[in-house]
């Protein structure tokens, strides 16, 4: 029963995220690429270059663990505890969940299969690094190699 409620809530988040993605348009300087970073909560993004978006993709799993920790064995009591925890969810946590849901959706869309990953202009993926300066240099080297 608890898992059904949790699944329904995450389904609502997913629907909201899909709606937001369809409305999002990136306004950018044509010389600078759109940079999207996909990490889990164990990775720290570094570098002086600013990413357009940083997605912490495991935040939903972190929330699930938090919501389901130390629940009573009685399903009705467990349901009440989880609902009370959801009601105390603040705006920051809500934004983190939205970020994770958008990140998971985009990661699926880009066919990202491991983390960390940095996506440039929705086309080029660099895996295994979180330093944006290094990633941008690698991206530009690749772009120069393609154009020659």
PyMOL commands that set and color helices and strands:
alter all, ss='L'
color gray80, all
select helices_A, chain A and resi 2-23+59-68+75-87+91-110+132-147
alter helices_A, ss='H'
color red, helices_A
select strands_A, chain A and resi 35-39+53-56+117-120+124-127
alter strands_A, ss='S'
color yellow, strands_A
deselect
rebuild
show_as cartoon
